[in-house]
């Protein structure tokens, strides 16, 4: 399976769901959401979007998440990352990409580790201050992404 590059947008103010619905009205497609609460987040952040995605009618993917201040520090301009998604059979190549992005002045923000959703995930900022997130598919979650109700 091919490796894919996808934009990943962090939204301040708890507006990720609203943004996903807006982008759906623009591009069409299906919205899927996982909340912080589904992965142990409590209190104010429990209902916020930890990971949301819009799969457009043409098969493109746009990912959107809330950026609660206690978890994600952003300023306008650095609230967009490039996400690299790949399958387990491409794991070694993807790990090499991760290492290369972190080299020569880059820095690892989150090392590649098994994430709560079962995939290997990490993030890095390259020497040009571009934020990258890398996800290597792992085990299938017990339940698929819940679809957002209209």
LUMDRENDREN-468190 format. One record per residue: x, y, z of N, C-alpha, C, O in turn; residue in three letters. Coordinates in steps of 0.02 Angstrom, whole numbers, padded with zeros to 5 digits, always signed. Atoms other than C-alpha are relative to their C-alpha. Example, Ala and Ser with C-alpha at 12.3 -4.5 7.8 and 13.67 -1.06 7.14 Angstrom:
residues 2
+00045-00059+00000+00615-00225+00390+00045+00060+00000+00097+00059+00033ALA
-00042-00059-00003+00684-00053+00357-00039+00055+00037-00014+00110+00045SER
This chain:
residues 150
+00042-00059+00000+00000+00000+00000+00044+00062+00000+00099+00061+00027UNK
-00038-00061+00006+00059+00177-00036+00000+00040+00064-00048+00039+00103UNK
-00004-00047-00055+00118+00300+00094-00035+00064-00023-00029+00084-00081UNK
+00039-00060+00018+00009+00457+00100+00022+00059+00042+00037+00051+00101UNK
-00012-00063-00036+00044+00638+00147-00067+00036+00007-00103+00044-00043UNK
+00064-00032-00013-00103+00726+00228+00009+00062+00043+00050+00061+00089UNK
-00003-00058-00045-00128+00900+00302-00035-00016+00066-00085-00052+00067UNK
+00028+00011-00066-00164+00900+00489-00004+00068+00034+00048+00100+00045UNK
+00013-00067-00026-00241+01057+00565-00021-00003+00072-00067-00041+00089UNK
+00020-00006-00070-00249+01099+00751-00040+00065+00007-00019+00118-00016UNK
+00047-00056-00007-00393+01215+00797-00004+00020+00074-00013-00022+00117UNK
+00008-00025-00068-00398+01325+00952-00074+00011+00016-00116+00016-00029UNK
+00067-00019-00022-00555+01358+01054-00053-00054-00002-00112-00039+00002UNK
+00049+00054+00000-00637+01187+01045-00045-00001-00062-00102-00024-00058UNK
+00041-00007+00060-00698+01218+00867+00014-00052-00054-00005-00042-00112UNK
-00018+00050+00050-00631+01062+00780-00061-00032-00033-00062-00041-00094UNK
+00061+00030+00030-00804+00982+00757-00032+00049-00049-00051+00030-00104UNK
+00029-00051+00043-00870+01145+00686+00041+00006-00065+00012+00011-00119UNK
-00043-00005+00059-00720+01156+00569-00009-00060-00046-00013-00052-00107UNK
+00011+00060+00041-00744+00976+00511-00066+00004-00039-00069-00014-00097UNK
+00065-00007+00034-00927+01010+00471+00004+00053-00055-00025+00044-00109UNK
-00009-00051+00052-00879+01168+00377+00037-00030-00060+00015-00022-00117UNK
-00038+00030+00056-00748+01073+00274-00042-00052-00036-00035-00060-00097UNK
+00044+00047+00033-00877+00937+00241-00048+00037-00047-00063+00013-00101UNK
+00046-00039+00043-00996+01071+00173+00036+00025-00062+00005+00035-00114UNK
-00039-00024+00057-00856+01131+00059+00020-00057-00047+00010-00052-00108UNK
-00029+00053+00040-00780+00966+00000-00044-00062-00006-00029-00105-00048UNK
+00039+00062+00000-00916+00837+00034+00038-00054+00037+00095-00044+00057UNK
-00034+00057-00030-00876+00669+00110-00026-00019+00068-00081+00000+00087UNK
+00021+00028-00065-00882+00584+00279+00049+00022+00055+00110+00019+00046UNK
-00039-00021-00058-00822+00649+00448+00002-00056+00051-00049-00088+00064UNK
-00009+00048-00054-00753+00534+00582+00037+00035+00056+00082+00076+00044UNK
-00028-00035-00058-00706+00588+00759+00017-00049+00056-00020-00097+00069UNK
-00017+00033-00064-00615+00518+00912+00012+00057+00050+00044+00107+00033UNK
-00007-00052-00051-00622+00619+01073+00057-00017+00048+00079-00074+00052UNK
-00050+00012-00053-00492+00640+01210-00028-00047+00052+00008-00088+00080UNK
+00032+00043-00050-00617+00557+01327+00003-00074-00018+00008-00116+00026UNK
-00004+00070+00021-00612+00397+01224+00068-00031+00016+00075-00092+00017UNK
-00067+00024-00015-00427+00385+01267+00023+00023+00068+00083+00031+00081UNK
-00016-00014-00070-00436+00431+01451-00001+00073+00021+00007+00088+00080UNK
+00003-00071-00017-00450+00620+01442-00062+00014+00043-00116-00014+00030UNK
+00056-00014-00046-00560+00690+01580-00013+00075+00004+00026+00116-00019UNK
+00017-00069-00012-00646+00850+01626-00015+00039-00064-00048+00014-00109UNK
+00014-00047+00055-00649+00996+01506+00019-00028-00068-00015-00012-00118UNK
-00023+00023+00066-00555+00904+01368-00034-00063-00025-00026-00082-00083UNK
+00028+00066+00017-00655+00741+01369-00039+00000-00066-00033-00048-00104UNK
+00041-00002+00060-00774+00794+01230+00034+00034-00060+00005+00038-00114UNK
-00036-00033+00055-00644+00886+01126+00027-00053-00049+00036-00111-00030UNK
-00024+00045+00053-00582+00809+00962+00075-00012+00007+00115+00033-00003UNK
-00070+00019-00001-00419+00716+00987+00025-00011-00072+00081+00008-00089UNK
-00016+00012+00070-00420+00662+00805-00066-00003-00039-00110-00042-00024UNK
+00057+00002+00045-00547+00699+00671+00025-00001-00071+00080+00023-00086UNK
-00021+00000+00070-00540+00669+00487-00060+00004-00046-00114-00021-00031UNK
+00049-00004+00054-00637+00709+00332+00029-00038-00059+00082-00021-00084UNK
-00018+00034+00062-00626+00586+00189-00048+00030-00052-00108+00019-00049UNK
+00042-00035+00049-00687+00688+00041-00029-00048-00051-00010-00106-00055UNK
+00031+00040+00052-00794+00625-00101+00051-00024-00052+00039-00073-00086UNK
-00052+00020+00047-00634+00616-00206+00053-00043+00033+00104-00061+00002UNK
-00046+00045-00034-00545+00510-00074+00058+00036+00035+00102+00002+00062UNK
-00053-00037-00035-00432+00648-00004-00015+00001+00074-00073-00005+00095UNK
+00008+00000-00073-00403+00657+00183+00024+00067+00028+00079+00090+00012UNK
-00018-00059-00039-00402+00813+00292-00010-00018+00073-00065-00040+00092UNK
+00005+00017-00070-00366+00786+00476-00002+00064+00042+00034+00112+00028UNK
+00011-00060-00041-00422+00910+00610-00006-00022+00073-00037-00073+00087UNK
+00004+00015-00072-00402+00911+00800-00006+00064+00040+00016+00117+00019UNK
-00001-00055-00047-00439+01024+00945+00069+00005+00030+00106-00044+00033UNK
-00066-00013-00030-00287+01102+01028-00009+00029+00070+00001+00089+00079UNK
+00006-00026-00068-00322+01115+01215+00067+00026+00024+00118-00007+00017UNK
-00062-00033-00020-00193+01233+01289+00044-00043+00045+00105-00038+00042UNK
-00040+00041-00045-00140+01108+01422+00034-00059-00034+00076-00092-00004UNK
-00030+00056+00036-00094+00980+01289+00040+00022-00061+00095-00002-00072UNK
-00031-00021+00063-00050+01069+01126+00012+00075+00001-00035+00114+00008UNK
-00017-00071+00003+00041+01235+01118+00008+00021-00073+00053-00002-00107UNK
-00004-00022+00069+00008+01321+00953-00008+00076-00004-00034+00108+00041UNK
+00015-00068+00019+00009+01491+00875-00020-00005-00074+00001-00050-00109UNK
+00020+00000+00070-00071+01533+00710+00064+00001-00042+00108+00042-00031UNK
-00059+00007+00042+00055+01482+00579+00036-00066+00012+00066-00094-00034UNK
-00030+00066-00012+00118+01325+00666-00053-00051+00020-00037-00102+00050UNK
+00055+00046-00018-00052+01243+00686-00017-00049-00056-00069-00081-00055UNK
+00009+00048+00055-00034+01142+00526+00062-00045-00002+00119-00021-00001UNK
-00054+00049+00007+00071+00984+00514-00011-00041-00063-00066-00039-00092UNK
+00007+00048+00054+00103+00859+00377+00002-00069+00031+00050-00087+00065UNK
+00004+00068-00027+00048+00684+00423+00020-00050-00054-00001-00044-00111UNK
-00020+00054+00045+00129+00532+00344-00032-00063+00027-00018-00084+00084UNK
+00034+00062-00019+00021+00375+00350+00027-00056-00043+00033-00049-00103UNK
-00023+00057+00038+00085+00205+00300-00020-00065+00033-00041-00066+00091UNK
+00018+00067-00024+00053+00020+00320+00059-00034+00034+00117-00013+00025UNK
-00052+00036-00038+00149-00101+00430+00055-00027-00045+00113-00030-00024UNK
-00052+00028+00043+00239-00177+00281+00051+00053-00023+00104+00035-00048UNK
-00046-00054+00016+00320-00006+00251+00034+00029+00062+00065+00083+00059UNK
-00023-00027-00064+00372+00015+00434+00073+00021-00001+00090+00076+00022UNK
-00072-00018-00001+00561+00012+00408+00014+00062-00042+00053+00105-00021UNK
-00010-00059+00042+00554+00138+00266-00027+00062+00035+00004+00115+00033UNK
+00030-00057-00036+00439+00250+00369+00042+00021+00060+00048+00080+00074UNK
-00044-00016-00056+00554+00239+00520+00062+00037-00026+00087+00082+00007UNK
-00056-00036+00030+00696+00293+00405-00018+00071-00019+00023+00117-00010UNK
+00024-00067+00015+00594+00442+00346-00002+00042+00064+00021+00099+00065UNK
+00004-00034-00064+00561+00489+00528+00070+00021+00023+00081+00079+00042UNK
-00068-00015-00021+00747+00479+00570+00032+00054-00044+00067+00098-00019UNK
-00028-00050+00045+00795+00580+00416-00028+00069+00013+00009+00118+00012UNK
+00030-00064-00016+00672+00718+00459+00028+00029+00064+00033+00090+00072UNK
-00027-00023-00064+00746+00727+00635+00074+00016-00004+00101+00046+00043UNK
-00072-00009+00004+00925+00734+00573+00018+00071-00020-00025+00111-00037UNK
-00028-00064+00024+01035+00885+00534-00039+00060+00026-00058+00104-00013UNK
+00033-00058-00029+00953+01006+00654-00074-00009+00014-00105+00036+00043UNK
+00069+00013-00017+00781+00927+00665-00005-00023+00073+00047-00036+00105UNK
+00008+00023-00069+00708+00875+00832-00062-00043+00007-00115-00029-00022UNK
+00057+00045-00013+00596+00735+00890-00042+00030+00056-00017+00044+00111UNK
+00047-00024-00051+00444+00799+00984-00029-00059+00039-00034-00057+00100UNK
+00027+00061-00029+00370+00626+01017+00032-00059-00036+00023-00066-00097UNK
-00031+00056+00034+00470+00468+00982-00052-00049-00027-00109-00049-00004UNK
+00045+00051+00028+00392+00329+00878-00013-00053+00053+00031-00091+00072UNK
+00022+00049-00050+00295+00225+01004-00069-00025-00018-00104+00005-00059UNK
+00068+00026+00010+00138+00119+01005-00049+00047+00035-00044+00059+00095UNK
+00049-00048-00025-00007+00240+01026-00062-00037+00026-00071-00096+00012UNK
+00060+00033-00027-00172+00204+01117-00045-00029-00054-00083-00076-00040UNK
+00043+00026+00054-00256+00174+00948+00032-00060-00035+00004-00086-00084UNK
-00030+00062+00025-00136+00029+00912+00052+00008-00054+00084-00040-00074UNK
-00050-00014+00052-00024+00112+00781+00064+00026+00032+00064+00047+00090UNK
-00062-00031-00021+00156+00167+00796-00004+00073-00022-00018+00087-00080UNK
+00009-00071+00015+00155+00358+00806+00057+00040+00030+00081+00025+00085UNK
-00049-00047-00026+00282+00497+00827-00004+00066-00038-00035+00070-00090UNK
-00001-00065+00034+00311+00679+00783+00069+00030+00004+00108+00018+00050UNK
-00066-00030+00007+00461+00778+00729-00007+00069-00032-00053+00081-00071UNK
-00004-00065+00034+00504+00957+00679+00066-00002-00038+00119-00013-00009UNK
-00062+00003+00040+00628+00963+00536+00040+00065+00007+00018+00112+00040UNK
-00045-00058-00007+00771+01088+00520-00030+00064-00029-00003+00118-00016UNK
+00033-00059+00028+00655+01206+00425-00061+00021+00041-00100+00064+00021UNK
+00056-00014-00046+00530+01209+00572-00067-00024-00027-00119+00004-00009UNK
+00062+00031+00025+00402+01104+00477-00017-00058+00047+00026-00100+00063UNK
+00024+00052-00045+00299+00992+00592-00024-00060-00040-00065-00053-00086UNK
+00018+00063+00032+00281+00810+00538-00026-00048+00052+00001-00052+00107UNK
+00025+00054-00041+00177+00671+00614+00002-00064-00042-00018-00063-00100UNK
-00006+00063+00037+00208+00490+00564-00039-00054+00036-00032-00063+00096UNK
+00042+00054-00026+00085+00348+00589+00010-00063-00042-00002-00063-00102UNK
-00009+00065+00034+00126+00167+00547-00056-00045+00026-00061-00059+00085UNK
+00057+00042-00018-00029+00057+00545+00022-00060+00040+00072-00093+00025UNK
-00014+00058-00042-00031-00075+00679-00060-00045+00001-00089-00061-00050UNK
+00059+00043-00006-00169-00181+00746-00063+00040-00011-00065+00101+00002UNK
+00064-00033+00011-00347-00141+00699-00033+00015+00067-00032-00027+00111UNK
+00036-00014-00062-00444-00052+00836-00061-00046+00006-00088-00069-00044UNK
+00058+00044-00010-00583-00155+00914-00063+00030-00030-00105-00006-00056UNK
+00057-00034+00030-00709-00025+00857+00026+00051-00050+00076+00085-00036UNK
-00023-00049+00049-00691+00080+00699-00016+00071+00025-00052+00081+00073UNK
+00015-00070-00013-00693+00270+00702-00076+00009+00003-00111-00014-00042UNK
+00072-00014+00001-00867+00325+00755-00015+00057-00048+00019+00108-00048UNK
+00020-00052+00047-00953+00425+00620-00038+00055+00038-00073+00041+00087UNK
+00036-00056-00031-01019+00597+00667-00071+00001-00026-00083-00003-00086UNK
+00071-00002+00018-01208+00604+00669-00017+00068-00029+00009+00119-00006UNK
+00023-00063+00028-01291+00737+00562-00051+00033+00045-00076+00086+00030UNK
